[in-house]
Amino acid sequence: MQRFIKIILLIFIFSSSYAQNGTIRGFVYDKSSGEPVMFCNVFLKGTTIGAPTDVNGMYNISKVNYGTYQLVATYIGYDTSQVEITLAENQILTKNLEISESSIKLNEVKISAEREAMRTEVNAAAIKITKKELEMVPTIGGDPDLAQYIQIIPGVVFTGDQGGQLYIRGGSPIQNKVLLDGMTIYSPFHSIGLFSVFDTDIIRNTDVFTGGFNAEYGGRISSIMDIKTKNGNKKRFGGKITSNTFGSKLLLEGPLSKNQKSSFVFSGKTSYLDKSSELFYKEPLFSFGENGLPYSYTDLYGKISLHGNNGSKFNLFGFNFQDLVDYQNISKLSWTSNGIGSEFILIPGNSPVLIEGNFAYSSYKISLDEAASPLRESGISGFSMGFDFTYFKPKGKIKYGFDIHGYATDFLTYNSVNTPITQNENTSEFSGYVNYQYTSTRLIIEPGFRIQKYTLGLSPEPRLGIKYIVNEKTRLKVASGFYSQNILSTSSDRDVVNLFSGIISSPEEVPTQPNGEEYNSKIQKAKHIITGIEYDVNNKIDFQIEAYIKDFDQLTNINRNMTSNDDETFIIETGIARGIDALIKYNSKKLYVWLVYSLGQVKRDDGVREYSPHFDRRHNINFVTSYKFGKDHEWKFDTRWNLGSGFPFTQTQGFYENITFSEGINTDYTTTNGELGIEYAELNNGRLPYYHRLDLSIARNIKLNNNANLNITASVTNAYNRENIFYFNRVKHERVNQLPLMPSLGMNLTF
């Protein structure tokens, strides 16, 4: 590890001293709020020299001949900003720009920020989500939510409204890494699948990589969700108050000083779903007589930002997320997640290198108390630290860095033979990476290499992404790589409903292969390959199709086949996920249409049998529309319809009397009453019925003044009251369904 850090430092020293001609760099900000403007075009007027801004609002134009230029920034919906600059030979000139929202409404979108990113990044198996996209999906109670949008992304399978989890192109939830400003979030979604822990209004940008992600990311074998939050309004105090049928929210933001060098943002939201839902559902929703929906949560987030004149900044943030599911007298599940972190961006005055870093501490604890079972508990806590260096070149960039993670796991549960399983371990991870992006007129090549050092061993991980720009409308792309991770979930991949999701680190002792040989590695590993086509039909219609294969070479799981205490606690599985995803988007001034069709197959092999995990959905369709109407587009009508083929499940083959021999050899099996035993059929050979659901919402925006708006939203979830199955009680032969028709009304005031 020390040798790798020395190499990184040598590269940094070399990069800092290597500068040809001049460089123009800086940030583009929204004039009204001071927030960075992402994917804005910045160029030198009268030339073909320019660059788009990144997620931080930063642009960098290298190898510019010295002289005087007009520096121009343009972005859809904003007035063009232009300023004269003079660049000396070999100078690194920092120039920040501000742009204002345009008062002139454009008739149509000529080129979107997303299309600009498609032409400058490989972006295989990647979706970029901004607040504008989040608002296209029907809202529950008036506020959009990331959890609802993620469900419509190509390749994402959602297992239900209650206790639902997200499975991304064959990967289970523990194989998906969720980052909040660089910090790992272990439980990003609440137990009721309609809500995430993140307030939409604090999100600046979300990048979702459903596979094939580059060397910058590691530690997971399926997907990455990278969420960046906004810094808060540097110009004036403002906020948002929301109240709806099922919850409420308060958002505050503003400057901390008169010189506009510091700002803050605070968000708090809470649910009273467990109380208000009783008004709609007079009859019990569950077989044990529970009225309403027994879900509640509270989410708090705060952030302070300090800004430098040249664009350097330092952020300090913290959060506390809580979730509770209380089936009275039956079971009670609760979890809490909290943390504190910091991140910085440093712009050295005489170096073309951008330096980014983060440090964080977080913890996650979950417990399940059931009347018929012992208490189950799980927790993970620890710190993380990372540094990234970006060196901009005229035709691309080099990004390199390293990460250090240290965490402790504390776990207690019971297996099928009622033996406690515990794990209390301290684990550390070290990683380093280098990623190079070369961009020409027709070709974008992005090779990279990451090395992960775990307690269990070393994992070298090459990555490669390529995009070929055939013409102005057509682009071909491919991405592949090796991936690894060191943690696993204790929830069963075979259970359709399992709210308790414990987290443990991979065990040091794993069983041998079926042929008796040792495994080459104890680390969980996977290989990805993604290929795709992007085609711009016209200025309003985009079409994309991607095919993927994820080969899970090695998966460590708890042994669910245990019949005695002598059996292995853990088993090694393999798996493969294949699929094709097609996406069509239409975007005009009034109408937005999103249509996704996914065809997929997931298989697992535990050494005894090959089976389909419970999230293996063959067909999945998401159809979303958003229509604006009225004189000033003050009305908005949104729809979302989801259709999914049935999940696998294990059928009941029969029942029998199970004699437990509680008195050992002295048990008189001729007179003793046994327990009801269930004889199961082959694992997951059955299929549940198709799932489909229609959500609708209509909203009216009322402009009170230049800075204040009142929005009123009425919505309905499961509009035609489809009876989608939640779970089936085998013993009582009773079916419990997902959410019935659920209306809501909400208002929010932005000021």
Secondary structure, DSSP 8 states (H G I E B T S, - for coil): -HHHHHHHHHHHHHHHH---SEEEEEEEEETTT--B-TT-EEEETTSS-EEE--TTSEEEEEEE-SEEEEEEEE-TTB--EEEEEEE-TT-EEE--EEE-B-SS--SS-SS-HHHHHHHHS--TTEEEE-HHHHTTS--BTTB--HHHHHTTSTTEEE--SBS--EEETTB-GGGEEEEETTEE-S--B-SBTT-BSS-GGGEEEEEEE-S---TT--S-SSEEEEEEE----SSS-EEEEEEESSEEEEEEEEESSTTS-EEEEEEEEEE-HHHHHHHH--S-SSTT---S--EEEEEEEEEEEEE-TTS-EEEEEEEEEEEEEEETTTEEEEEEEEEEEEEEEE--TT-SEEEEEEEEEEEEEEEEEETTS--EEEEEEEEEEEEEEEEEETTEEEEEEEEEEEEEEEEEEE-TTS-EEEEEEEEEEEEEEEEEEEE-SSEEEEEEEEEEEETTEEEEEEEEEEEEE-SSSEEEEEEEEEEEESEEE-S-TT-S------EEE--S-----TTS---S-SSEEEEEEEEEEEEE-SSSEEEEEEEEEEEEEEEEEE-TT--STTS-SEEEEEEEEEEEEEEEEEE-SSEEEEEEEEEEEEEEE-SS-EE--TT--SEEEEEEEEEEESTTS-EEEEEEEEEE---EE--EEEEEEE---TTGGG--TTT---EEEEEE-STT-EE---EEEEEEEEEEEEE-SSS-EEEEEEEEESTT----EEEEETTTTEEEES---EEEEEEEEE-
